[in-house]
C-alpha cells in the first residue's frame, strides 16, 4: 500500500414522501480511506483541522441533517488486506460526535487515537472504521464509512527521492541485481523455507567507503513504479525484512544483504501476488544516494498450503 491521498466518497440517497414530492438526502465525506501514518507505542496520532488531515463531512442535499459519528471495529469480511482490527476502538476520541447540518453546511471531525504501550502491536497495521450516519426529520438515514488505517512502529523509508540538499552522484554505487521474483512462497514461514528470500549484492565501484542502509519502503519514485509492472504494491511493506539493515562497503568492494518475505498464513493471502520495495541508501560524509530494489512475490494457493502442512 501508498501513503493515502484522500479519495472522494460521495453517497446520495433519494427518498420519496407523499404524493410525488421528492426530497434528496445526501452526505459527502472527504475520505473513503485515511492513512494515519506510523505511530510508536505510547504515543497518539491526531487527525485534525490543525494538521490538515481531518475528516470533512458535508450536507450536499436540500434537507437539514443530523449527523452522528462513531468509531467501530470493521466487519472481518471487509477488513482491508494487510491490516488487522484495531484492538482498542473504544479509546478513540471523535469531536464532534454529533452535528446539525443545514443544506450546504459542513463539519470537520477531529480524530485522536492513543496507542497502548504494548510491544505486541509493533510491526502491525491496523484498521478501525468511522461511521457517519445522517438522518433527516422524516426519519430516513444513510451511513458513510471511512476506513482509518495506521501502522505501529518506526517510520519506514521516507517517500520519494533523496532531498536535493543531501543528494550525491555516485555512479559506482549499484545493486546486482536490481530486483528479483519469488514464485509461490509458503505462507507464514518467512525466508526460513526455500523460496522465501533472496540476496542482493551492493556494488561500490567508487573511490570512497559508503554506509548502506536498507529498509522497506511504502512509497517510491516513478521509475521504480514502472519497474514494478502489473504487480500491485504489498498491503504491508513490513512483511519484507532485511538482514543486515546496515552494510558498510569499502571502495571497490561488494557487500550483500538478505531480503526475506513473511506473509501471514491466512486464506485471504493465498494465491496472491505483490511487489515489495526496499529503499537502499548509500551515505558518505553527510551525502547519500538512493536506489530501489524491487521484489515481486507470489504466494502458494490455499490447496498447496494445506497439502504442504
C-alpha positions as CSV (number, residue, x, y, z in Angstrom):
1,X,0.0,0.0,0.0
2,X,1.0,4.1,-0.9
3,X,0.5,6.8,1.7
4,X,-3.1,7.5,1.0
5,X,-4.2,10.5,-0.9
6,X,-7.8,11.4,0.1
7,X,-10.4,9.7,-2.0
8,X,-13.7,11.5,-2.6
9,X,-16.6,9.4,-1.3
10,X,-20.0,10.5,-2.3
11,X,-23.1,8.6,-1.3
12,X,-26.5,10.1,-2.2
13,X,-29.9,8.5,-1.5
14,X,-33.1,9.9,-3.0
15,X,-36.2,9.2,-1.0
16,X,-39.9,9.9,-1.8
17,X,-42.6,11.1,0.6
18,X,-46.2,12.0,-0.1
19,X,-47.7,12.3,-3.5
20,X,-44.9,12.8,-5.9
21,X,-42.8,15.1,-3.7
22,X,-39.1,14.2,-3.8
23,X,-36.6,15.0,-1.1
24,X,-32.9,14.4,-1.6
25,X,-30.9,13.1,1.4
26,X,-27.2,13.4,0.6
27,X,-24.0,13.4,2.7
28,X,-20.5,13.7,1.4
29,X,-17.2,12.7,3.0
30,X,-13.7,13.8,2.1
31,X,-12.3,10.4,2.5
32,X,-13.3,6.8,1.9
33,X,-9.9,5.8,3.4
34,X,-7.4,7.7,5.6
35,X,-3.9,6.5,6.5
36,X,-2.7,8.0,9.8
37,X,0.9,7.0,9.4
38,X,3.4,5.2,11.6
39,X,2.9,5.6,15.3
40,X,5.0,4.5,18.2
41,X,3.5,2.6,21.2
42,X,2.5,5.0,24.0
43,X,2.1,7.9,21.5
44,X,-1.1,9.3,20.0
45,X,-2.0,10.2,16.4
46,X,-4.2,13.1,15.9
47,X,-6.2,13.7,12.7
48,X,-7.4,17.3,13.0
49,X,-8.0,20.6,11.1
50,X,-4.7,21.9,12.5
51,X,-2.8,19.0,10.9
52,X,-4.7,19.4,7.7
53,X,-6.0,15.9,7.7
54,X,-9.3,15.8,9.5
55,X,-12.5,14.1,8.2
56,X,-14.7,16.6,6.3
57,X,-18.5,15.9,6.2
58,X,-20.9,18.0,4.0
59,X,-24.6,18.1,3.7
60,X,-25.0,18.1,-0.1
61,X,-28.7,17.7,-0.1
62,X,-31.7,20.1,0.2
63,X,-32.9,19.0,3.7
64,X,-31.4,19.7,7.2
65,X,-29.5,16.7,8.5
66,X,-28.4,15.4,11.9
67,X,-25.1,13.5,11.7
68,X,-23.9,11.0,14.3
69,X,-20.3,9.9,14.2
70,X,-18.7,6.9,15.9
71,X,-15.6,4.7,15.7
72,X,-16.2,0.9,15.3
73,X,-14.3,-2.3,14.6
74,X,-14.6,-3.2,10.9
75,X,-16.5,-6.3,9.8
76,X,-14.0,-9.1,9.4
77,X,-15.2,-9.9,5.9
78,X,-14.4,-6.3,4.9
79,X,-11.1,-5.9,6.7
80,X,-8.5,-4.3,4.4
81,X,-5.7,-6.6,3.1
82,X,-2.6,-6.3,5.3
83,X,-4.5,-4.9,8.3
84,X,-5.9,-6.3,11.5
85,X,-8.7,-5.0,13.7
86,X,-7.5,-2.1,15.9
87,X,-7.7,-3.6,19.5
88,X,-9.0,-0.5,21.3
89,X,-11.7,1.2,19.2
90,X,-13.4,2.3,22.5
91,X,-10.5,4.6,23.3
92,X,-10.7,6.6,20.1
93,X,-11.9,10.1,20.6
94,X,-14.0,11.9,17.9
95,X,-15.1,15.6,18.0
96,X,-17.8,16.3,17.4
97,X,-19.8,13.1,17.7
98,X,-23.0,14.8,16.6
99,X,-23.6,17.7,14.2
100,X,-26.7,19.5,12.8
101,X,-26.0,20.5,9.2
102,X,-28.2,22.7,7.1
103,X,-28.0,22.3,3.3
104,X,-24.5,23.2,2.1
105,X,-23.0,23.2,5.6
106,X,-20.0,21.1,6.6
107,X,-18.4,19.8,9.7
108,X,-14.8,18.9,10.5
109,X,-14.4,15.7,12.5
110,X,-11.2,15.5,14.6
111,X,-9.9,12.0,15.5
112,X,-7.5,11.2,18.3
113,X,-6.1,7.7,18.6
114,X,-4.0,6.8,21.7
115,X,-1.7,3.8,21.0
116,X,-1.3,1.4,24.0
117,X,2.2,0.7,25.3
118,X,2.2,-2.8,24.0
119,X,5.2,-4.2,22.2
120,X,3.0,-6.8,20.7
121,X,1.5,-4.2,18.4
122,X,4.8,-3.2,16.9
123,X,5.2,-4.1,13.2
124,X,1.5,-4.5,12.7
125,X,-1.0,-2.5,10.6
126,X,-4.5,-1.9,12.0
127,X,-7.9,-0.6,10.9
128,X,-10.9,0.9,12.6
129,X,-13.9,2.4,10.8
130,X,-15.5,5.8,11.3
131,X,-19.3,5.7,10.6
132,X,-21.1,8.9,9.8
133,X,-24.9,8.4,9.9
134,X,-27.1,11.2,8.6
135,X,-30.8,11.3,9.3
136,X,-33.5,13.8,8.4
137,X,-36.7,15.0,10.0
138,X,-38.6,12.3,8.2
139,X,-36.6,9.5,9.9
140,X,-34.7,8.5,6.7
141,X,-31.0,7.8,7.1
142,X,-27.8,6.8,5.3
143,X,-24.3,5.9,6.6
144,X,-20.9,6.7,5.1
145,X,-17.9,4.5,6.2
146,X,-14.3,5.7,6.3
147,X,-11.5,3.2,6.8
148,X,-9.0,4.5,9.2
149,X,-5.6,2.9,8.8
150,X,-2.4,3.1,10.9
151,X,0.9,1.3,11.3
152,X,2.6,0.8,14.7
153,X,6.4,1.1,14.7
154,X,9.2,3.2,13.5
155,X,8.6,5.2,10.3
156,X,9.6,3.4,7.1
157,X,11.8,4.8,4.5
158,X,10.6,8.4,3.6
159,X,8.9,8.7,0.3
160,X,10.3,9.9,-2.9
161,X,13.9,10.6,-3.8
162,X,16.8,11.8,-1.6
163,X,16.4,15.5,-0.8
164,X,18.5,17.8,-3.1
165,X,20.5,19.2,-0.1
166,X,21.9,15.7,0.8
167,X,22.0,14.1,-2.7
168,X,25.2,12.8,-4.1
169,X,26.0,11.4,-7.5
170,X,27.7,8.0,-7.1
171,X,27.7,6.2,-10.5
172,X,29.8,3.5,-8.9
173,X,27.0,2.6,-6.4
174,X,24.7,-0.1,-7.9
175,X,22.6,-3.1,-7.0
176,X,23.2,-6.5,-8.6
177,X,20.5,-7.4,-9.4
178,X,18.1,-4.5,-9.1
179,X,15.2,-6.9,-8.4
180,X,14.0,-10.5,-8.2
181,X,10.9,-12.6,-8.4
182,X,9.9,-15.2,-5.8
183,X,7.2,-17.6,-7.0
184,X,4.7,-19.4,-4.8
185,X,6.3,-18.8,-1.4
186,X,4.6,-20.6,1.5
187,X,2.6,-18.5,3.9
188,X,3.7,-17.9,7.5
189,X,7.3,-19.3,7.2
190,X,9.4,-16.2,6.3
191,X,12.6,-16.9,4.5
192,X,13.4,-19.9,6.6
193,X,12.0,-22.2,3.9
194,X,13.2,-22.3,0.3
195,X,11.8,-19.6,-1.9
196,X,11.1,-17.0,0.8
197,X,14.0,-14.8,0.3
198,X,16.8,-13.5,-1.9
199,X,20.2,-11.9,-1.7
200,X,21.1,-8.5,-3.2
201,X,24.7,-7.6,-4.0
202,X,25.7,-4.0,-3.2
203,X,28.4,-2.8,-5.5
204,X,30.7,0.1,-4.6
205,X,32.8,0.8,-7.6
206,X,33.6,4.3,-6.3
207,X,36.7,5.7,-4.6
208,X,35.3,6.2,-1.1
209,X,33.8,3.9,1.5
210,X,30.0,4.0,2.0
211,X,27.5,3.0,4.6
212,X,24.4,1.4,3.1
213,X,21.1,1.3,4.8
214,X,18.3,-0.9,3.6
215,X,14.7,-0.6,4.7
216,X,11.2,-1.5,3.4
217,X,9.5,1.4,1.6
218,X,5.9,2.3,1.4
219,X,6.3,4.8,-1.4
220,X,8.8,5.2,-4.2
221,X,9.6,7.2,-7.4
222,X,8.0,6.9,-10.8
223,X,10.9,5.0,-12.3
224,X,10.5,2.3,-9.7
225,X,6.8,2.2,-10.2
226,X,7.3,1.5,-13.9
227,X,9.7,-1.4,-13.0
228,X,7.0,-3.0,-10.8
229,X,4.7,-3.5,-13.7
230,X,1.5,-5.3,-13.1
231,X,2.3,-6.4,-9.5
232,X,0.2,-4.4,-7.0
233,X,2.1,-2.9,-4.0
234,X,2.2,-5.2,-1.0
235,X,-0.6,-4.5,1.5
236,X,2.0,-4.4,4.3
237,X,5.6,-3.4,3.5
238,X,6.7,-4.7,6.9
239,X,6.3,-8.2,5.6
240,X,9.6,-7.5,4.0
241,X,12.6,-7.7,6.3
242,X,16.3,-7.0,5.6
243,X,19.3,-8.5,7.3
244,X,21.6,-6.8,7.9
245,X,19.8,-3.4,7.7
246,X,23.2,-1.6,7.6
247,X,26.1,-2.7,5.4
248,X,29.5,-0.9,5.2
249,X,31.0,-1.3,1.8
250,X,34.6,-0.3,1.2
251,X,35.7,1.5,-2.0
252,X,36.0,-1.1,-4.8
253,X,34.2,-3.8,-2.8
254,X,30.9,-5.6,-2.9
255,X,28.6,-6.1,0.1
256,X,25.4,-8.1,0.4
257,X,22.1,-8.3,2.3
258,X,19.4,-10.8,2.6
259,X,15.8,-9.9,1.9
260,X,13.1,-12.1,3.4
261,X,9.3,-12.1,2.9
262,X,6.9,-13.4,5.5
263,X,3.2,-13.3,4.7
264,X,0.7,-14.3,7.4
265,X,-0.9,-17.7,7.0
266,X,-4.4,-16.6,6.3
267,X,-6.6,-17.8,3.5
268,X,-7.1,-14.3,2.2
269,X,-3.4,-14.1,1.3
270,X,-3.2,-17.4,-0.6
271,X,-2.7,-17.3,-4.4
272,X,-1.8,-13.6,-4.4
273,X,1.0,-11.5,-5.9
274,X,2.5,-8.3,-4.8
275,X,5.5,-6.0,-5.2
276,X,7.8,-5.3,-2.3
277,X,10.3,-2.4,-2.5
278,X,13.4,-1.8,-0.4
279,X,15.0,1.7,-0.3
280,X,18.7,1.3,-0.4
281,X,20.7,4.5,0.7
282,X,24.4,4.8,0.4
283,X,25.9,7.5,2.5
284,X,29.3,9.1,3.0
285,X,30.3,12.5,4.5
286,X,26.7,13.5,5.0
287,X,25.7,12.9,1.4
288,X,23.7,10.0,0.1
289,X,22.4,8.3,-2.9
290,X,19.2,6.1,-3.1
291,X,18.5,3.1,-5.2
292,X,15.3,1.0,-5.0
293,X,15.3,-2.8,-5.0
294,X,12.0,-4.4,-6.4
295,X,11.0,-7.9,-5.1
296,X,7.9,-9.3,-6.9
297,X,6.3,-12.1,-4.9
298,X,3.5,-14.6,-5.4
299,X,2.1,-16.9,-2.7
300,X,1.0,-20.5,-2.8
301,X,-2.6,-21.4,-3.4
302,X,-4.6,-22.4,-0.3
303,X,-4.8,-26.1,-1.5
304,X,-1.0,-26.2,-1.9
305,X,-0.6,-24.7,1.6
306,X,-2.9,-27.3,3.1
307,X,-1.2,-30.2,1.4
308,X,2.3,-28.9,2.5
309,X,1.2,-29.0,6.1
